[in-house]
Amino acid sequence: LLTVLVLIFTNQVQAQKNMVQTAWNYLKYDELDRAKEAIDAAAQHEATIGSSKTWYYRGLIYQKMYGHEKFGNLDPQALEKAVESFKKALEIDPTYEFKPEIEQNLSALSSLFFKRGIDQLNNKAYDLALISFENVLKMNPNDANATLNCAYSADKAGNTTKAKQYYNALIEMNFNDYKPFVLLAAIQKAEKDTASALKTIQKGRAKFPAENKLIIEELNIYFVTGRTQEALESISLAIQSDPK
């Protein structure tokens, strides 16, 4: 009986390993529906769930699935699952033989997330765009353009908490543009927090002293808070910067 049980278990393990290879074969012939079915089964079975190869193949399948003419609608989370799979492969074995290929694929996926985010922005799907750009940041935390697009998407979506988070992140990373200061201050003013808005604008003016839009924003805050003398000084600066 023990011998029979061992044989059954051994056959099951081998069957699951064959399932991984089957998924690979389906991938090679662009039969992504069958490849997905096989690799998803392998990724859940105890015999193959701990194999880097399983997750590497799963990443390749889901990556190819995204935007595919025939199979692009198999899973709306194809990009996310591709990233998850590649990271899982390296988590299981940090020295996995296909590590360089995985790193190249993750870089390609980051670009796909960014492109998807731009498309979503253009279509005014701001909540979805924010998710796409945040996925870029998960792979490239210091990507200034992705951070800017996160801030803009969150701002447009009305998610002021995240918009402020990302505008502040841009300011902290010394992003070479005055606009994050203006846009962050606009949110703070809308929240009736003129003290914070003024600090933001003054920080921006310290970095971009000749930028007229920052001077005018400072002037407007002085006006609404009744600080007449400081408003007059800001007007003088604005005129010096732009006499017309």
Beta strands, then each sheet from edge to edge (+ up, - down):
end
